Amino acid sequence: MKGASFKRMLTMKKFVLLMMSLLLAFTAFLSTTSPASAATPFRDINSTDHEIIYLYERGYIAGTSSTTYSPDMAVSREQAATMIGRALKLDGTQRNTSFPDVTKSSYASGYIDSAYKAGFISGYPDGTFKPKEIMTRGEMAHMLSRAFKYSATSAISFKDVPYSTDTNSLYLAVNKIATNGVAAGTGNGYFSPNAELNRRQFAMFIARAINPEFKVSFEMPVIDTYQSTVDALNIRKGPGTSYTIVGKMNKGDQFKVYGIANGWAHGAFGSVTGYVSTSYLSKVPAASDTRIMVIDPGHGGSDPGSVYNGLQEKNVNLNVGLRVESKLKARGITVLMTRRTDVFHSLDYRAAYGAQNGADAFVSIHANAINNSSVSGSETFYSSALDPRAEHSKQLATFIQNRLYKAMEHNNRGVKDADYRVIDKNPLSAALVELGFLTNSSDAYKLGNATYQDAAAQAIADGIVDYYNWRDKQ
């Protein structure tokens, strides 16, 4: 009996150990397959998304589900108001608001009403709030600068944010958040105020606003280099002759410019920073090796574009785009391709690609289509957005179009202003080319013909060179 009892105890011990091993293995399995690990609260963010984790742990933000944050999803106006409202601990109790399109039933109604009463959000002229509209970087600058009551400014400038002294201007809003370490631009002197925000980016801005540990340092971007045309040119403390002289330049000395407004350039000469009258400055010509062009073959992957006469637009665009790349490189111009294979990229990816990679101009290549087979010809578009790139974009489009219609031997449909997203939301000088109409039999033949594809590519490349030559003389 004693021996049998011992054996039963030994058997039971083995059983308990086996069950514990199975439990540990099952727990390990769960930990490796769980959608949100202990390191991150959501399965679709990384452990390096410190700002998202920080805000989530403090209850300032929530996911789009119990396991996802959707970091790449665009941020709407109601989402932005809610995130800021939680960060500022505003009253988020759902209630009626002053806006007819924000009812008590909206999850964001309380925060929108509190933010409106606090004065850092406003509606549109028609009295609506448009809660589902997507936030842009410019709108974010206005909202955050008011919400966190920033007052400190500095001599910060961006190429695509016109200087203004208006207290409600985009310039001052951007200046304030950059000065306070909330934003540092999108690179190469651009802020990209019209670019849309996603949930990851907006979380980063909010975290920087409430926690100094997340703030970013700002390095003044040089937007251009000018040289003095006279000797003993005064550098002043402010933009006017009444300001104190802080230094002098002689003829030929170079002045690194951060921004220009009302006839005065703000920048640096050596260690001296100040303002110089533009009447005595001339732009230093750009060297040829600074020419960096983005070629964007439109559509691709799951998006074929227009499909007529046996041709898919995406293939025509890519064939011509690759030929343009080769011809520009032969002229010493650096070329960045948004795609070199049959892949899909979003319009916002394409629009931001150039500025993020140090380019100075952008050309998107497309083929046209219309429900009238008699319409033929090429046309080139630019956006007349009210910022410094508008005139350069128009010139780029004009130089290309002047060569393209002749090379394609069809109608000249001219240079036109349009708000196509890849050029309208693009911080660079940008043009969109329509090679011809796939719906027209003659144009379609040419667009599918290697000889004409090469001719179109040569015309586009020559037009781009024409543009750079014009630009360097400005």
Secondary structure as UniProt FT lines:
FT   HELIX           2..33
FT   TURN            43..44
FT   TURN            47..48
FT   HELIX           50..57
FT   TURN            58..59
FT   TURN            71..72
FT   HELIX           77..87
FT   TURN            88..89
FT   TURN            100..101
FT   TURN            104..105
FT   TURN            107..108
FT   HELIX           109..118
FT   TURN            125..126
FT   TURN            131..132
FT   HELIX           137..147
FT   TURN            148..149
FT   TURN            159..160
FT   TURN            167..168
FT   HELIX           170..179
FT   TURN            180..181
FT   TURN            188..189
FT   TURN            193..194
FT   HELIX           199..210
FT   HELIX           212..214
FT   STRAND          224..228
FT   STRAND          233..236
FT   TURN            241..242
FT   STRAND          245..249
FT   TURN            251..252
FT   STRAND          254..261
FT   TURN            262..263
FT   STRAND          264..269
FT   TURN            270..271
FT   STRAND          272..277
FT   HELIX           278..280
FT   STRAND          281..283
FT   HELIX           288..290
FT   STRAND          292..297
FT   TURN            301..302
FT   STRAND          307..308
FT   TURN            309..310
FT   STRAND          311..312
FT   HELIX           313..330
FT   TURN            331..332
FT   STRAND          334..337
FT   HELIX           347..356
FT   TURN            357..358
FT   STRAND          361..368
FT   TURN            373..374
FT   STRAND          378..382
FT   TURN            388..389
FT   HELIX           390..408
FT   STRAND          412..417
FT   HELIX           421..424
FT   STRAND          429..437
FT   TURN            438..439
FT   HELIX           441..447
FT   HELIX           450..471
FT   TURN            472..473
//
